[in-house]
Amino acid sequence: MGWTDERVSTLKKLWLEGLSASQIAKQLGGVTRNAVIGKVHRLGLSGRAAPSQPTRPAFKPQRVARPAISAPQPIRRAVAVAPQPPEPVVRRVEEPGSATVLTLGAHMCKWPIGDPSTEGFSFCGRRTGEDGPYCNEHARVAYQPAVKKSGRGGASDLARSLRRYI
């Protein structure tokens, strides 16, 4: 069913009265909620006389007051621990590797050396470390150690978060 001038004027009137798109679609008949929303946007009807209101008020539970802690808590002082910088990675010019795409095996380092679009492209080819596709040297370059966040962590955080619920 098409949008006639009469249906468009009815749509505008109902929209400005604050009816929802679903309610307007039911009254017009033959159109969906999404068709009403699309037509409203094409007509540029952004403002409404009254926004749609929820049918029932939202329930908000009352907050329970925290009991006062009677025992004095010891003062905790944070000890600043300087993070250790990761060991510097020495970058060196890679010499051509010993493996090509055709000769690369399961336990060979798959670190690419050179530009894949050139003739001299190869892979490292050394024996891989315990985990991963790279040898120990290339694994140090590829994987950076995780830096521990300073300040929080451990048992004190657990105790602090549990106090909220006790």
N, C-alpha and C positions, 0 to 999 in steps of 0.2 A: 504494500500500500504506500502511495507516495505522500509527500508533504505538500498539502494544498495550503492556500493562504489562510483558510479558516482553521485548519489544524495547527498551523504555525502560531496564529494569534491565540488559540486556546492554550498551546504549549507555553507561550510567553506569560499569559495570565496566571496559569497554574504555578509556573516556576516562581513568579514574583510573589505569589501567595505563600510560598515556602513548602510546597509539597515536594516529596522526594521523587527521584526519577522513576522509581518503581510504581509509585502511586499515579504519576502522570501517565505512564505507559498503560496502566489498567484503565484509566478513564478514557484515554484516546482509543485504545483497542487497535490491534493489528500491528503494533510496534513493540519492540523490546526496550528494556531499561537502557541497554547500551545505545540503542538508536536515539533515545531521548537525550542521553548524555552527549552523544556526538552532535546532535542538532543544536543543543544549548551552546556547545563550544563554537560551532560554526557561526551561530548568531551573535556570539560575544556576550551572552547573558551571564556575566560573572557575579553581579551583585544580587542579593536576595533581600526581600523585605523582612523575613524572619528565618533565621537558620533553623534547620530541623532539630528538634529536641529529643533526647532519649525518653522512652516511655516510662522508665522508672529511675529513681535516683540511684547513683552508685553507692554501694555499701562501703563504708570505711570503718574497719575495726578500731576500737580504742587502743591506744598504746598503754602498755603496762609499765608503771614506773619501776626503775631499777632499784633493787634494795641497796642500801648504803653498806659499804664494806667496813666492818668494824676494826679488823686487824690492820695495823699500819703496814704498808707495802715498802719493801726495801727500795732504795733509790738505785736505779740502774743507769750506769753511764755507758754510753756507746764508745767502743774502742775503735778508733780509726785504723783500718788496715789498708795499707797502700797496695793497690792491685799490682801484681807482677806483670810487667809487659811481656807479651809473647816473644819467644825467641825470634830474632830477626831472620827473615827468609832471604837467603842469598840468591839473587837472580843471576843466572849466568846464561851466556849464549849457548843455546842447545846445538849440539852437533847432530848430524843426521842419525836417526835411530836405525835399529837393525831389523825392524819389522815393517811390512807393508800390509795393506788390507788383505791380500791373499795369503800372507804367511803368519798373520796374527793369531796366536793360540789362546786357549782359555786362561792360562796362568801367566800371560805376558802383559806388561804394562801398556795400557792403551792411551798414554799421554800423547796427544798429537804434536808433531814437530814440523813447523813450516806452514806454508799456505796450501790448503787442499787443492787449489786450482793450478799449482805449479807441478813440475815434473819431479822435484826433489822431496815431495811430501812423504813423511814416514811416521811411524810410531816408535816410542821409546824401546819397547821390546824386552826390557829387563824383567826379572821374576817379580811378581806382585807380592805385596805384603800380606798380613793376616787377613785383613778385610779390604774390600774394594777393588777397583780395577786398576789401581796405580801402584808403582813401586814405592818404597818408603820415602824416597826423596820427593817424588811428585805428589805423594799424599800430603806431605807437610805444606806444600804450596797450595794444594786444592782445598784442604780442610783446615780451617782455622779453629783453634781450641775455643770452647765456650768460655766467656768471661762471666764470672760469678758476680751477681749484683751485690753491691756493698750495702751494709746497713742491716737489712732484714734477712731473715732466713733461719731455719732450724727450729729447735724446740721452743725458743722464746716466742716466735711467731705463732706456733700452735697454741701455746698457753694463752697468749693475748687474744687470739680469735675465739678460743673456747670460753673465755671470761664473758664475752658478749652474750652467750646463751645460758650462762649459769645464773 
